[in-house]
Amino acid sequence: MKWSQQGYRIFFNLFSGLSMLLVLALQFRHQAAQVVAIPMLLKAVALILMLFSVYMLKQSFKNYRLSVFIGIERETQMDFSITGLNAYMRHPLYFFSLMAFLSLVIVISSSDSVQMF
């Protein structure tokens, strides 16, 4: 079965989004053992970092068209972007997503959160 690039992108985004929601739902439903005691100050810093990461993810999407990113609209050739956050880093979406998940691991600090990351 041969998929078009647009069909593949829609499938990939649906699969990724549903998988992440499932992992998060299982994470918050299951009572896991605490791996290590993390001081409240560090948890507060991690929570602030997580909120900052979510805000920066929102800012990162300004360089992308959401309909093309999801796969609803056909992708056209785009020039190499060096505006916005792309002027400072190559993949701001990846970076801030990883930062948000890592800070979530620190905030929750359970065996499940470590496995999730």
For each residue, the residues with C-beta under 8 A, 3 or more apart:
1:
2:
3: 7 8 11
4: 7 8
5: 8 9 75
6: 9 10 71 74 75
7: 3 4 10 11 71
8: 3 4 5 11 12 71
9: 5 6 12 13 70 71 75
10: 6 7 13 14 70 71 72
11: 3 7 8 14 15
12: 8 9 15 16 71
13: 9 10 16 17 69 70 71
14: 10 11 17 18
15: 11 12 18 19
16: 12 13 19 20
17: 13 14 20 21
18: 14 15 21 22
19: 15 16 22 23
20: 16 17 23 24
21: 17 18 24 25
22: 18 19 25 26
23: 19 20 26 27 116
24: 20 21 27 28 116
25: 21 22 28 29
26: 22 23 29 30 112
27: 23 24 30 108 112 113 116
28: 24 25
29: 25 26
30: 26 27 112
31:
32: 110 111 112 113
33: 110 111
34: 37 109 110 111
35: 109 110 111 114
36: 109
37: 34 109
38: 42 43 106 109
39: 42 43
40: 43 44
41: 44 45
42: 38 39 45 46 106
43: 38 39 40 46 47 106 107 109
44: 40 41 47 48
45: 41 42 48 49
46: 42 43 49 50 103 104 106 107
47: 43 44 50 51 103 107
48: 44 45 51 52
49: 45 46 52 53 99 103
50: 46 47 53 54 99 100 103 104 107
51: 47 48 54 55
52: 48 49 55 56
53: 49 50 56 57 96 97 99 100 103
54: 50 51 57 58 96 100
55: 51 52 58 59
56: 52 53 59 60 85 92 96
57: 53 54 60 61 92 93 96 97 100
58: 54 55 61
59: 55 56 62 84 85 92
60: 56 57 63 64 84 85 92 93 96
61: 57 58 64 66 69 93
62: 59 84
63: 60 81 83 84 85 86
64: 60 61 68 69 93
65: 68 69 73
66: 61 69 70
67: 70 72 73
68: 64 65 71 72 73 74 75 76
69: 13 61 64 65 66
70: 9 10 13 66 67
71: 6 7 8 9 10 12 13 68
72: 10 67 68
73: 65 67 68
74: 6 68
75: 5 6 9 68 78
76: 68
77:
78: 75 81
79:
80:
81: 63 78 84 86
82: 86 87
83: 63 86 87
84: 59 60 62 63 81 87 92
85: 56 59 60 63 88 89 92
86: 63 81 82 83 89 90 92
87: 82 83 84
88: 85 92
89: 85 86 92 95
90: 86
91: 94 95
92: 56 57 59 60 84 85 86 88 89 95 96
93: 57 60 61 64 96 97
94: 91 97 98
95: 89 91 92 98 99
96: 53 54 56 57 60 92 93 99 100
97: 53 57 93 94 100 101
98: 94 95 101 102
99: 49 50 53 95 96 102 103
100: 50 53 54 57 96 97 103 104
101: 97 98 104 105 116 117
102: 98 99 105 106 117
103: 46 47 49 50 53 99 100 106 107
104: 46 50 100 101 107 108 113 116 117
105: 101 102 108 109 113 114 116 117
106: 38 42 43 46 102 103 109
107: 43 46 47 50 103 104
108: 27 104 105 112 113
109: 34 35 36 37 38 43 105 106 113
110: 32 33 34 35 113 114
111: 32 33 34 35 114 115
112: 26 27 30 32 108 115 116
113: 27 32 104 105 108 109 110 116 117
114: 35 105 110 111 117
115: 111 112
116: 23 24 27 101 104 105 112 113
117: 101 102 104 105 113 114
